[in-house]
Amino acid sequence: MITARTGSCSPENVKASAGVPTMLVVKSENAQGCVRSFIIPDRDVEKILPAKGETKIDLGVLRPGRIGYSCGMGRGVHMATTTHVFRVEGMDCGSCALLIDDALEDLPGVHSAQTTVKKGRSIVELDPSQCTADEVIGAIDELGYRASSL
């Protein structure tokens, strides 16, 4: 959810998952002036927000990447949209999973990593403008495990 108030639009970054239908909600709280103009250029969305209330914007199924949006004040903000799942082979215990998580969270652009031995996978949220799936796979492989995208 994004909140529009007179003079500001926040938060500056919103996380959403790629590959699933996404509805963006913009909540107006006594919004006055140009902040009521809400734009998502990549989706040809231009909305005039009410002074109070919610505006729902159907973004469809998101692909990995970033979608820029702004309130009429021209403040550019972005919505990160990538969650990747990787198969990880060669783990023996919880320490293996923790080692992988620590290594991945040290990569620029990785917001979080959750690796489980039982499921043999790692779920990674990342900013694709800073880190790619191949870089994640490479980091896991460097630790001596075998990784692949699911």
C-alpha positions in Angstrom: 0.0 0.0 0.0 1.2 3.5 -0.8 -0.1 6.5 1.2 -0.5 9.9 -0.5 -0.6 12.9 1.8 -0.3 16.6 0.9 3.4 17.1 0.2 4.4 13.4 0.1 3.9 9.9 -1.1 5.2 6.9 0.9 6.9 4.5 1.2 9.4 5.0 -1.5 9.8 1.2 -2.1 7.1 -1.4 -2.0 7.9 -5.1 -2.4 5.7 -7.4 -4.5 6.1 -10.9 -5.8 6.7 -11.6 -9.4 4.5 -14.2 -11.2 1.3 -13.5 -9.3 -1.6 -11.1 -10.0 -1.0 -7.9 -8.1 -3.4 -5.1 -7.0 -1.7 -1.9 -5.9 -3.7 0.2 -3.3 -3.0 3.9 -3.0 -4.6 5.4 0.1 -5.2 9.1 0.1 -5.1 10.9 3.5 -6.3 14.5 3.1 -4.3 14.6 -0.2 -4.3 18.1 -1.8 -2.6 19.5 -4.8 -0.3 17.7 -7.3 0.3 14.7 -5.0 -3.2 13.5 -6.1 -1.7 12.8 -9.6 -0.4 9.2 -9.5 1.5 7.9 -12.5 3.0 4.5 -13.5 4.6 5.2 -16.9 5.5 1.6 -17.7 1.8 0.6 -17.4 0.3 3.7 -19.0 -1.5 4.4 -15.7 -2.5 7.9 -14.8 -4.9 8.4 -11.9 -6.3 11.4 -10.1 -6.5 10.3 -6.5 -9.4 11.3 -4.3 -8.6 13.6 -1.4 -9.6 10.8 1.0 -10.1 7.1 0.2 -8.4 4.2 -1.6 -7.7 3.8 -5.3 -7.0 0.2 -6.5 -4.8 -0.3 -9.5 -4.6 -3.7 -11.2 -1.0 -4.3 -12.2 -1.7 -7.8 -13.6 0.9 -10.6 -13.3 4.3 -8.9 -12.6 7.5 -10.0 -14.2 10.8 -9.7 -12.3 12.1 -6.2 -12.4 11.2 -2.7 -11.2 8.3 -0.6 -12.0 8.7 3.1 -11.6 5.9 5.2 -10.2 5.5 8.7 -8.9 3.1 11.1 -7.3 2.5 14.3 -9.2 5.4 16.0 -7.3 7.7 14.1 -9.6 9.3 12.1 -6.8 10.4 8.9 -8.6 10.1 5.8 -6.5 10.2 2.2 -7.5 8.5 -1.1 -6.7 10.7 -4.1 -6.4 9.0 -7.2 -7.8 11.3 -10.2 -7.7 11.2 -13.3 -5.6 13.3 -16.2 -6.9 13.2 -19.8 -5.9 16.3 -22.0 -6.3 16.9 -25.7 -5.9 19.9 -26.3 -3.7 21.6 -29.7 -3.6 24.4 -31.0 -1.3 23.2 -29.5 2.1 23.5 -31.8 5.1 22.3 -29.7 8.0 20.9 -26.4 9.2 24.4 -24.9 9.3 24.6 -25.4 5.5 21.4 -23.4 5.1 22.6 -20.6 7.4 25.9 -20.4 5.5 24.0 -20.0 2.2 21.7 -17.3 3.7 24.6 -15.3 5.0 26.5 -15.5 1.7 23.4 -14.5 -0.3 22.5 -11.6 2.0 26.0 -10.2 1.5 25.3 -9.9 -2.3 24.4 -6.3 -3.4 20.7 -6.1 -4.1 19.6 -9.2 -2.1 17.0 -8.2 0.4 16.5 -11.6 2.0 17.3 -15.3 1.7 15.5 -18.2 3.3 17.2 -21.6 2.7 15.8 -24.8 4.0 17.5 -28.2 4.1 14.3 -30.2 4.2 12.9 -28.6 1.1 16.3 -28.3 -0.6 15.5 -24.8 -1.8 16.3 -21.1 -1.2 13.8 -18.3 -1.6 15.6 -15.0 -2.4 14.1 -11.5 -2.7 16.4 -9.4 -4.8 16.6 -6.2 -6.8 17.3 -7.4 -10.4 19.0 -4.1 -11.2 21.7 -5.0 -8.7 21.8 -8.8 -8.7 20.8 -11.5 -11.1 19.6 -15.1 -10.6 22.9 -16.3 -12.2 24.9 -14.4 -9.5 22.9 -16.1 -6.8 23.5 -19.5 -8.3 27.2 -18.6 -8.6 27.4 -17.6 -5.0 25.8 -20.9 -3.9 28.0 -22.9 -6.2 31.1 -21.2 -4.8 30.2 -22.5 -1.3 30.3 -26.1 -2.7 26.6 -26.7 -3.2 24.7 -27.1 -6.5 22.0 -24.6 -7.3 19.5 -24.1 -10.1 16.5 -21.9 -10.7 13.1 -23.4 -10.2 
